[in-house]
Amino acid sequence: MLIDSHAHLDNERYAEDRGAMLGRAFSAGVGTVLSIGIGEQAAGMDRALRVCREFNGKPGMPRLYASAGVYPHNTHEIDDAVMAKLNGLLAEPEVIACGEIGLDYYHDGAAHDVQRAGLIGQLEIAVGRKRPILIHCRPKDDMTEGGGGAWGDLFEILESNWRPTALGGVMHCFSGGWEQARRSLDLGFLVSFAGNLTYPKAQPLRDVAEKLPLDGVLVETDAPWLTPTPDRGKRNEPAFVTRTAQTLAELMGVSGEEIAASTTKNFNRLFGLRADVGNW
């Protein structure tokens, strides 16, 4: 069984068929989904946990876990109440990660200094709860941005504020170059690939993926966005993680079964879960 390591199950695009969508995922061989808790605003970061509690234990559906965090664009909303809510959510047993958090210099949103401060504050909460982090990083222009920009700022923060914790995390929807991938692995992060790995113009990303070790990767959908080829343009959902996994398997020269086993093992190791995480 595969694990979709990043899906926004609380998104309103699933309001009418969330249960059926989860059933399709299980039928496609997806045993576990990590539901991302960022909401539309910071105050809604508990919605992913509510989805988990609504559907966990129902037959024919994946095992669900949740995360909680403040998305970079919403970091201007952080106050004492938001931080207290995050701290409380990370104490819940189903909430296994803090995120997605990070830096986004591509879109207009919170000022960059506000994003950096918000990231550091959330790292402090995450380390207190001993939770790995899910990182979003999107630079403004060039994919790798050389020595500066979002990637440069991110690694500076992680080196100082996260490496000493040894808690690791996930570079969600990775879109950097080899240098960013190498530094991520060195920090104890897993590199996660979404549906954009299958896009015709994503050859530089595929070049990175084929160099990575099997024990350093995950697959995800980032659903409802980034639908993989051949269904690009449609609403994404966790069942489609199988397509990204197959592309990654081909790039790494292994079977689909081996990429499923390796990514599941990697996920379980990072989050300290049992090997039967996807079974009921």
MOWO-V682659 format. One record per run of one state. SS is the DSSP state (h for helix, s for strand, l for the rest). FROM is the first residue (numbers start at 1). TO is the last residue. If there is no record, write none. Layout:
ss=[SS;SS]
from=[FROM;FROM]
to=[TO;TO]
This chain:
ss=[l;s;l;h;l;h;l;s;l;h;l;h;l;s;l;h;l;h;l;s;l;h;l;s;l;h;l;h;l;s;l;h;l;s;l;h;l;h;l;h;s;l;s;l;h;l;h;l]
from=[1;2;8;12;15;18;28;30;36;42;45;47;56;63;69;72;78;80;91;95;105;112;130;132;139;149;162;163;166;169;172;178;187;189;194;195;199;203;210;214;217;220;223;224;238;253;256;272]
to=[1;7;11;14;17;27;29;35;41;44;46;55;62;68;71;77;79;90;94;104;111;129;131;138;148;161;162;165;168;171;177;186;188;193;194;198;202;209;213;216;219;222;223;237;252;255;271;280]
